[in-house]
Amino acid sequence: MRTHIARALQSRCKAIRNAVKTYNTAAAQLDPPRAPISWEAISHIGFLEEFNLLHNTRQDIHKKPWSRPAERELMKLLQRVKRAHEEIERCHIAVCRLYTAIHDEDDSFKDVLS
């Protein structure tokens, strides 16, 4: 998954850098000017709540439930449990297919031997 994310970031890297450049230009023109952001800072952000640009907006994200670390961790665990249930369902289907394949192969061997 990390490799996939890294590749996706590389393919969109130019667009992200252009967005950073546009933001820095606009931030410098504000009164008072906002601090510029760098590509290095953005590339190390792990969750949207860590993105300081969103802290001083009309809708303060600190009030959002997902901005609290404990609740973010709970959401991650919930998603993992959901994916695990989906994987169990896929395993049940694979087991049924394997059983059918073994049964069919056994019938085929019996036909060939007879």
C-alpha positions as CSV (number, residue, x, y, z in Angstrom):
1,M,0.0,0.0,0.0
2,R,2.9,2.4,0.8
3,T,4.4,1.7,-2.6
4,H,1.1,2.5,-4.3
5,I,0.7,5.7,-2.3
6,A,4.3,6.7,-3.1
7,R,3.7,6.1,-6.8
8,A,0.5,8.1,-6.7
9,L,2.2,11.0,-5.0
10,Q,5.0,10.9,-7.6
11,S,2.5,11.1,-10.4
12,R,0.7,14.0,-8.8
13,C,3.8,15.6,-7.4
14,K,3.9,18.4,-10.0
15,A,0.3,19.3,-9.4
16,I,0.8,19.4,-5.7
17,R,4.0,21.5,-6.1
18,N,2.0,23.9,-8.3
19,A,-0.7,24.1,-5.7
20,V,1.9,24.9,-3.0
21,K,3.4,27.6,-5.2
22,T,-0.1,29.1,-5.9
23,Y,-0.9,29.0,-2.2
24,N,2.4,30.7,-1.2
25,T,1.8,33.5,-3.8
26,A,-1.7,34.1,-2.4
27,A,-0.6,33.8,1.2
28,A,2.0,36.5,0.7
29,Q,-0.6,38.9,-0.6
30,L,-2.9,38.6,2.5
31,D,-3.0,41.2,5.2
32,P,-1.4,40.0,7.4
33,P,0.6,37.7,5.2
34,R,0.4,34.0,6.0
35,A,3.5,31.9,6.4
36,P,4.5,30.0,3.3
37,I,4.3,26.2,3.2
38,S,6.9,23.9,1.8
39,W,6.7,20.6,-0.1
40,E,8.7,18.9,2.6
41,A,6.2,19.9,5.2
42,I,3.3,18.7,3.1
43,S,4.9,15.4,2.2
44,H,5.3,14.4,5.9
45,I,1.6,15.1,6.8
46,G,0.0,11.9,7.9
47,F,-3.6,13.0,8.5
48,L,-5.7,16.0,7.4
49,E,-5.9,17.3,11.0
50,E,-2.1,17.9,10.9
51,F,-2.4,20.3,8.0
52,N,-1.9,23.7,9.7
53,L,-3.4,25.6,6.7
54,L,-6.9,24.4,7.9
55,H,-6.5,25.6,11.5
56,N,-7.5,29.2,10.9
57,T,-10.4,28.8,8.6
58,R,-14.1,29.7,9.1
59,Q,-14.8,26.1,10.2
60,D,-12.2,25.3,12.9
61,I,-11.3,21.6,12.4
62,H,-10.3,21.3,16.1
63,K,-14.0,21.1,16.8
64,K,-14.5,18.1,14.5
65,P,-14.6,14.7,16.1
66,W,-12.1,13.2,13.7
67,S,-9.4,15.8,14.8
68,R,-9.0,14.1,18.2
69,P,-6.2,11.5,18.2
70,A,-8.2,8.9,20.1
71,E,-11.2,9.1,17.8
72,R,-8.9,9.0,14.7
73,E,-7.3,5.8,16.0
74,L,-10.7,4.3,16.7
75,M,-11.8,5.2,13.1
76,K,-8.7,3.4,11.8
77,L,-9.4,0.3,13.9
78,L,-13.0,0.3,12.7
79,Q,-11.9,0.4,9.1
80,R,-9.5,-2.5,9.8
81,V,-12.3,-4.6,11.4
82,K,-14.5,-3.9,8.4
83,R,-11.8,-4.9,5.9
84,A,-11.2,-8.1,8.0
85,H,-14.9,-9.0,7.8
86,E,-14.7,-8.5,4.0
87,E,-11.6,-10.7,3.8
88,I,-13.3,-13.4,5.9
89,E,-16.2,-13.3,3.4
90,R,-13.8,-13.6,0.5
91,C,-12.1,-16.6,2.2
92,H,-15.4,-18.4,2.6
93,I,-16.1,-18.0,-1.1
94,A,-12.6,-19.2,-1.9
95,V,-13.0,-22.3,0.4
96,C,-16.3,-23.2,-1.4
97,R,-14.6,-22.9,-4.8
98,L,-11.6,-25.0,-3.6
99,Y,-14.0,-27.7,-2.2
100,T,-15.9,-27.7,-5.5
101,A,-12.6,-28.0,-7.5
102,I,-11.4,-30.9,-5.4
103,H,-14.7,-32.6,-5.7
104,D,-14.7,-32.1,-9.5
105,E,-11.2,-33.3,-9.8
106,D,-12.0,-36.4,-7.8
107,D,-14.9,-37.2,-10.1
108,S,-12.6,-36.6,-13.1
109,F,-10.0,-39.0,-11.7
110,K,-12.7,-41.7,-11.1
111,D,-14.0,-41.3,-14.7
112,V,-10.4,-41.6,-16.1
113,L,-9.6,-44.6,-13.9
114,S,-12.8,-46.4,-14.9
